[in-house]
Amino acid sequence: LSYAILLRYHRDRIMKIDDESFALRHAARYDPKLKPFQFLIRPFHREMYWYDLYDMPRRIFFVSLLPLMGRSDVERAVIGAIFSLIGLMISSHFKPYQKDVRTFFFFFK
């Protein structure tokens, strides 16, 4: 909640476009108020600065809650696969990251 409040408070600075801050990563570098949390907003497109608010709880779910769900390993695997696919669909819809990631599977189109 405090991270969401902090992002909302600095929203205007993050969204500011001028010669020095053409890209979000540049705004985080030159603005002293954004510098302390640039590692949180830097990977994302300027308009997707909020994406980490979705991504952090998703990661916490996979690490802490998923192991407690289901009675067997198979149930946990199915639940994890379903939530992974949902997360993949959300990520592919919003395309929040600035850098395009190429993997080994990219070459097998």
C-alpha positions in Angstrom: 0.0 0.0 0.0 2.8 2.4 0.8 4.4 1.7 -2.6 1.2 2.5 -4.3 0.9 5.8 -2.4 4.5 6.6 -3.2 4.0 6.0 -6.9 0.8 8.1 -6.9 2.6 10.9 -5.2 5.4 10.9 -7.8 3.2 10.2 -10.8 3.6 13.6 -12.3 7.4 13.4 -12.1 7.3 9.9 -13.6 5.0 10.9 -16.5 6.9 14.2 -17.1 8.3 14.4 -20.7 10.9 16.9 -21.5 14.3 17.0 -23.3 16.1 15.4 -20.3 13.6 12.7 -19.6 12.5 11.4 -23.0 12.5 7.9 -21.6 11.4 6.8 -18.1 14.9 5.4 -17.3 16.3 8.9 -18.0 13.8 10.6 -15.7 14.7 8.3 -12.9 18.4 9.0 -13.4 18.3 12.8 -13.4 15.5 13.4 -10.9 16.8 13.2 -7.4 13.4 12.4 -6.0 12.9 9.4 -8.3 16.5 8.1 -8.0 15.9 6.1 -4.7 13.3 3.9 -6.4 14.4 3.9 -10.0 15.1 0.2 -9.8 11.3 -0.3 -9.4 10.2 1.8 -12.3 13.1 1.7 -14.7 12.3 -1.6 -16.5 8.8 -0.5 -17.5 7.4 1.9 -20.2 6.6 5.3 -18.8 2.8 4.7 -18.8 3.2 1.3 -17.2 5.0 2.5 -14.1 2.3 0.9 -12.0 2.9 -2.6 -13.4 5.1 -3.6 -10.4 2.0 -3.2 -8.2 0.6 -6.2 -10.0 3.8 -8.1 -10.4 4.9 -8.1 -6.7 1.8 -9.7 -5.3 1.9 -12.2 -8.2 5.4 -13.2 -7.2 4.5 -13.4 -3.5 1.6 -15.7 -4.4 3.9 -18.1 -6.2 6.5 -18.1 -3.5 4.4 -18.1 -0.3 0.8 -19.1 -1.0 1.0 -21.6 -3.8 3.0 -24.1 -1.8 0.2 -24.1 0.8 -2.6 -24.8 -1.7 -3.8 -28.1 -2.8 -3.4 -31.5 -1.1 -0.9 -33.0 -3.5 2.0 -31.9 -5.7 -0.1 -32.4 -8.8 -2.8 -30.1 -7.6 -0.2 -27.4 -6.8 1.3 -27.9 -10.2 -2.0 -27.5 -11.9 -2.9 -24.4 -9.9 0.5 -22.9 -10.6 0.2 -23.6 -14.3 -3.2 -21.9 -14.5 -2.0 -18.8 -12.6 1.2 -18.7 -14.7 -0.9 -18.7 -17.9 -3.1 -16.0 -16.6 -0.1 -13.9 -15.7 1.4 -14.5 -19.1 -1.7 -13.4 -20.8 -1.8 -10.2 -18.7 1.8 -9.5 -19.4 1.5 -10.1 -23.1 -1.6 -7.9 -23.3 0.0 -4.9 -21.5 3.6 -5.3 -22.8 5.0 -3.3 -19.8 8.7 -3.8 -20.3 10.9 -1.4 -22.3 13.3 -4.1 -23.4 12.1 -6.9 -25.7 13.4 -10.2 -24.3 14.6 -12.8 -26.7 14.9 -16.4 -25.6 16.1 -19.6 -27.0 12.5 -20.4 -28.2 12.4 -17.2 -30.2 14.3 -18.9 -32.9 11.7 -21.6 -33.4 8.9 -19.5 -34.7 
